[in-house]
Amino acid sequence: MTTLSGLHVPLITPFAADGTVDLRALEDLAHHTLSDGADGLVALGTTGEPATLTAAERAAVTDVIGGVCADRRAVFTVGSGGNATDGTADALRSVDRRADYALVVVPYYTRPSEAGVVEHYRRVADASPVPVIVYDVPYRTARPLGVETLLALAALDGVAGFKHAAGGVTETTVRLLAEVPDGVGVLAGDDPFVGPVLALGGSGAIAACANVAAGEYAALVAAWRERRIEEARVIGGALTRLASALFAEPNPTVIKGVLAAQGRIPTPAVRLPLLPASDAAVAAAVALTTAAIAA
């Protein structure tokens, strides 16, 4: 198992004017994102609104993204996981055969103990036919994890690494990046903090904002990898401003608004309980997207 690294983009799910999933637009977006420099794509990440998709729609989205990744020899990750261990394990046993990784969220809402989280991933990783990425996102799950727990997870067979989305660069972030074992990747999962995590030794990013700026996020990852520090700081600063604009309203509403304004998806539609982004938020993000790409 090679170390988890590079830029991975959790693709949005485009909807047609009649409300159905536009699979052609999804395929085009997948190809465009890889052509812009992404190393891999994530199907059914939070940005893809999987909770609002039917089982048939989730299967179709996974099939399209998996097909593009296979065609382009890109890394293919499938989002999965819930707050029941047996259900998560069962879902992973039938994960798409083309997947390289499964992105599995920390059990949410029930707030298990940290020891329970470790046992959850032990059983899930044992059941999964592909390596697991631990999606640590405490502001969504209400289950923060200490560094000792994260290192215990890193030591489990079948755990490839982390999507680290702790809401900032914390003491836990610093210690995790200093102490994580060789061969286990730590991907930045909070778009405003991709640069700092890379500077501290992160191996890449899973970045929702790369739906609209994949080339720029790929350049940021490359600049830190190659120790071009001043260039990395400039790119990172611009992308942090862009991320703030793209997350001004609930994700992925503004991202979809920008993509629709650019003509890359047919509509900015999202599904309830999300509402489309305001015109003002989209206009502000379009301006910053244009500036980031021009830079």
Secondary structure as GFF3:
##gff-version 3
##sequence-region A 1 295
A	DSSP	beta_strand	6	10	.	.	.	ID=ss1
A	DSSP	alpha_helix	23	35	.	.	.	ID=ss2
A	DSSP	beta_strand	40	43	.	.	.	ID=ss3
A	DSSP	three_ten_helix	46	48	.	.	.	ID=ss4
A	DSSP	three_ten_helix	50	52	.	.	.	ID=ss5
A	DSSP	alpha_helix	55	72	.	.	.	ID=ss6
A	DSSP	beta_strand	75	80	.	.	.	ID=ss7
A	DSSP	alpha_helix	85	93	.	.	.	ID=ss8
A	DSSP	beta_strand	101	105	.	.	.	ID=ss9
A	DSSP	alpha_helix	114	127	.	.	.	ID=ss10
A	DSSP	beta_strand	132	136	.	.	.	ID=ss11
A	DSSP	alpha_helix	138	141	.	.	.	ID=ss12
A	DSSP	alpha_helix	147	154	.	.	.	ID=ss13
A	DSSP	beta_strand	159	164	.	.	.	ID=ss14
A	DSSP	alpha_helix	171	179	.	.	.	ID=ss15
A	DSSP	beta_strand	185	188	.	.	.	ID=ss16
A	DSSP	three_ten_helix	191	193	.	.	.	ID=ss17
A	DSSP	alpha_helix	194	199	.	.	.	ID=ss18
A	DSSP	beta_strand	204	206	.	.	.	ID=ss19
A	DSSP	alpha_helix	210	225	.	.	.	ID=ss20
A	DSSP	alpha_helix	229	246	.	.	.	ID=ss21
A	DSSP	alpha_helix	253	261	.	.	.	ID=ss22
A	DSSP	alpha_helix	279	294	.	.	.	ID=ss23
###
